[in-house]
Amino acid sequence: MQSPYSSVYKRKKPGVRSSSVANATKLDLTPNTFDFFLPCPRGLEGALADEVKALAAHSPSLKVGTPAPGGLPVRGTLTDAMLLNLHCRLPSRVLLLGGRCSYADAEDIYHLARDLAWEKWFDVTQALRVDVTAERSPLESIKFAALRVKDGICDRFRALTGERPDVDTAHPDVRIHLHLRELDALLYLDTSGEPLFKRGWRSEHGAAPLKEHLAAGLLRLAGWTPGDVLFDPLCGSGTLVIEAAQIAANRAPGLDRTFGFEVLRGFDANAWSALREQARQAVRPVAPGQFFAADIDPANVRMTLDNARRAGVEGAIAAEPGDVVAALPPVDAVALPAGRAAWLISNPPYDERIAPEGEAADDFAPQLARALKQRFAGWHVALLAADLHWDRALRLKPRRRIVVFNGPIECRLMLFDMVAGSARGQ
Ligand SMILES: C[S@@+](CC[C@H](N)C(=O)[O-])C[C@H]1O[C@@H](n2cnc3c(N)ncnc32)[C@H](O)[C@@H]1O
């Protein structure tokens, strides 16, 4: 694929407009190497860095930066971008940095958009969508800034070809992402297309499903490893057990979907099909007896099994209806071979909208805690709670409380080690 330039516009005095790439400082890049940013749910940045480092061990060109709030900067080739999209579970996107400028108003951002060589990535017949995010931007309207990005790109194409690309917010061919910080604006080309948490297996979801990248992140934050047993007794659509079973099966999360980079100019279809084939060959079978799910609603149990089938892990997951307060451990944690642990990881219903059900619904937290204490000795437990002090309602002392965001909702992932009669530390 041809390389467009990446550019960093020099910081200018407010009111002085940078008007062309002549003002740009070229990044010192190895040819064909680009800067990327991988956004992820807040709280997962360190776990994402670990995930990408493991991938970088197989790709010397992939360099992992220092985690930033809400994501991870990395540098690599376009092949690395394919690898990141195919194999990473925690990011929501792989964004390629096109250019950056300091800005005083939306016109500076228009000029940044107009001066970047978009024609090296896509052509005028491809429909666009521009998204915008911001942190402490002084602009009154960030939507207007996004509009000016669209104008800048369209004006560039009109000057070059006499025509302008269409905008299609529902089914764009190409997505551009503007991120506004307090002092500078960054323009990215989205190599992912649909967000990466859309793995392609979910056709139905229950109430308040976890997004797949958050579920995978919770497994990592908790400390579950691919040989360990996992039980989610409040499984909903099955996101946690399906992510875990795919990890145990070494099944790349992007194996069953398409990506934005596939429609970009110069896309190397041969390299991509080789990477996919390699990933397909690496999938290994997972024996039953490791992944267990339950839910009080039998429709959710059916949904979990349907989703598991579409995710290529049917047979690995046993699911049945049941009330968590009466749940029995599906394996004897104490009898597991050395090095294998048993985990109960779940996100229990958290408010009036997604309220607990069953006979103990009015007294849910203490009844759940009682069930854990009485029957889950030897289990590691990780519960995601939107109530930051839910451990008080449970009357269990967590070994750790980890800050993580479920979308905009600040949560705690609470880790407990169950010993006979109580949680350790009580
Ligand atoms: C927040 S949702 C879990 C969502 C799930 N993690 C997903 O990704 O789809 C909580 C689930 O708990 C289930 N539930 C509520 N009360 C229950 C109970 N007493 N026993 C078992 N499941 C229960 C609900 O049916 C719902 O599916």
The ligand as an ORCA input file, in Angstrom:
! r2SCAN-3c Opt
* xyz 0 1
  C     -26.377     -7.564     33.693
  S     -27.071     -9.029     33.038
  C     -25.648     -9.963     32.548
  C     -25.262     -9.657     31.136
  C     -24.223    -10.590     30.583
  N     -22.938    -10.435     31.232
  C     -24.083    -10.389     29.076
  O     -22.996    -10.019     28.637
  O     -25.055    -10.567     28.352
  C     -27.609     -9.877     34.453
  C     -28.270    -11.223     34.169
  O     -28.621    -11.785     35.427
  C     -29.787    -12.579     35.238
  N     -30.385    -12.794     36.575
  C     -31.104    -11.924     37.331
  N     -31.385    -12.484     38.531
  C     -30.839    -13.730     38.524
  C     -30.780    -14.770     39.478
  N     -31.356    -14.657     40.674
  N     -30.102    -15.908     39.132
  C     -29.526    -16.056     37.904
  N     -29.566    -15.079     36.964
  C     -30.204    -13.932     37.274
  C     -30.628    -11.781     34.272
  O     -31.560    -12.626     33.597
  C     -29.549    -11.174     33.362
  O     -29.379    -11.984     32.232
*
